[in-house]
Amino acid sequence: MTKTSTKLYYSIKEVSELVGVKAHVLRYWESQFPVLKPKRNTAGNRTYKIRDIKYLLSIHKLLHENGFTISGAKRKLVELGNNSDILMQQLNIPFSDPQNRKIILELKKELFELKKLIDEL
């Protein structure tokens, strides 16, 4: 039996890779979505919990996949309220396992490459 470590906090770099946006975009989203308030460690660096990551993935989905504007995404998230799990149903990713994280990032890269090939057809 292998024991998996559960990571409680993630750095902005890790979250940036998982969400697929640059760190400055995450900082901008924090200014636009009041629910995003990552804690800071003693060095002053942002530390994100899994709940924050799921919320960021929901924002990314609304903005980049569904074509919402920032204000439209805000309204949609407020409209969903506690039912925001609807947006996050597919986000049950085991973030605490580094091997799974690596596989997910590789798959994401491959999917973007496939999309690019399809768009060229």
C-alpha positions as CSV (number, residue, x, y, z in Angstrom):
1,M,0.0,0.0,0.0
2,T,1.4,3.4,-1.0
3,K,0.8,6.4,1.1
4,T,-0.1,9.5,-0.9
5,S,0.9,12.8,0.6
6,T,-1.8,15.4,0.7
7,K,-0.5,18.8,-0.2
8,L,-2.5,21.6,1.4
9,Y,-1.0,24.6,-0.3
10,Y,0.3,25.3,-3.8
11,S,2.6,28.1,-5.0
12,I,1.5,30.6,-7.7
13,K,3.9,28.9,-10.1
14,E,2.2,25.5,-9.6
15,V,-1.3,27.0,-9.9
16,S,-0.3,28.9,-13.0
17,E,0.8,25.6,-14.6
18,L,-2.3,23.8,-13.6
19,V,-4.7,26.5,-14.7
20,G,-2.8,27.3,-17.9
21,V,-2.3,31.0,-17.4
22,K,0.6,33.2,-16.4
23,A,1.1,34.2,-12.8
24,H,0.2,37.9,-13.5
25,V,-3.2,36.7,-14.9
26,L,-3.9,34.9,-11.6
27,R,-3.0,38.1,-9.7
28,Y,-5.3,40.1,-11.9
29,W,-8.2,37.6,-11.4
30,E,-7.7,38.1,-7.7
31,S,-8.4,41.8,-8.1
32,Q,-11.5,41.0,-10.1
33,F,-13.0,38.1,-8.2
34,P,-13.4,38.9,-4.5
35,V,-13.7,35.2,-3.5
36,L,-10.1,34.7,-4.6
37,K,-8.1,35.6,-1.5
38,P,-5.1,33.2,-1.3
39,K,-3.3,33.2,2.0
40,R,0.2,34.3,2.2
41,N,3.0,32.4,3.9
42,T,5.6,34.0,6.2
43,A,7.7,35.1,3.2
44,G,4.7,36.9,1.8
45,N,4.2,34.4,-1.1
46,R,0.6,33.4,-2.2
47,T,-0.4,30.0,-1.1
48,Y,-3.5,28.5,-2.9
49,K,-5.7,25.7,-1.5
50,I,-7.5,23.2,-3.7
51,R,-10.7,25.2,-3.3
52,D,-8.9,28.2,-4.8
53,I,-7.6,26.1,-7.7
54,K,-11.0,24.8,-8.5
55,Y,-12.5,28.3,-8.5
56,L,-9.7,29.5,-10.8
57,L,-10.3,26.6,-13.2
58,S,-14.0,27.6,-13.2
59,I,-13.0,31.1,-14.1
60,H,-10.7,29.9,-16.8
61,K,-13.5,27.7,-18.3
62,L,-15.9,30.6,-18.3
63,L,-13.5,33.1,-19.9
64,H,-11.6,30.9,-22.3
65,E,-13.9,28.1,-23.2
66,N,-17.3,29.7,-22.8
67,G,-16.3,33.2,-24.1
68,F,-17.5,35.2,-21.1
69,T,-16.1,38.6,-20.3
70,I,-14.8,39.2,-16.8
71,S,-18.0,40.9,-15.7
72,G,-20.1,38.1,-17.3
73,A,-18.0,35.5,-15.5
74,K,-18.5,37.4,-12.2
75,R,-22.3,37.4,-12.8
76,K,-22.4,33.8,-13.7
77,L,-20.5,32.7,-10.6
78,V,-22.7,34.9,-8.4
79,E,-25.8,33.4,-10.2
80,L,-24.5,29.8,-9.5
81,G,-23.7,30.7,-5.9
82,N,-23.3,27.5,-3.9
83,N,-24.2,25.5,-7.1
84,S,-20.8,26.4,-8.6
85,D,-20.0,22.7,-8.3
86,I,-21.8,22.4,-11.7
87,L,-18.8,24.1,-13.3
88,M,-16.4,22.1,-11.3
89,Q,-17.8,18.6,-11.8
90,Q,-14.9,17.7,-14.1
91,L,-12.3,19.2,-11.8
92,N,-11.9,16.4,-9.3
93,I,-8.3,16.1,-10.2
94,P,-6.0,14.5,-7.6
95,F,-3.7,17.6,-7.3
96,S,-1.8,16.1,-4.3
97,D,-0.2,13.4,-6.5
98,P,2.8,14.9,-8.4
99,Q,2.8,12.0,-10.9
100,N,-0.9,12.6,-11.7
101,R,-0.2,16.4,-12.0
102,K,2.7,15.7,-14.5
103,I,0.4,13.4,-16.6
104,I,-2.4,16.0,-16.6
105,L,0.0,18.7,-17.8
106,E,1.4,16.4,-20.5
107,L,-2.1,15.5,-21.7
108,K,-3.1,19.2,-21.7
109,K,-0.1,20.0,-23.9
110,E,-0.9,17.1,-26.3
111,L,-4.6,18.3,-26.5
112,F,-3.5,21.8,-27.4
113,E,-1.2,20.4,-30.1
114,L,-4.1,18.3,-31.5
115,K,-6.4,21.3,-31.5
116,K,-3.8,23.3,-33.4
117,L,-3.5,20.5,-36.0
118,I,-7.3,20.3,-36.4
119,D,-7.6,24.1,-36.8
120,E,-5.0,24.0,-39.6
121,L,-7.2,21.5,-41.6
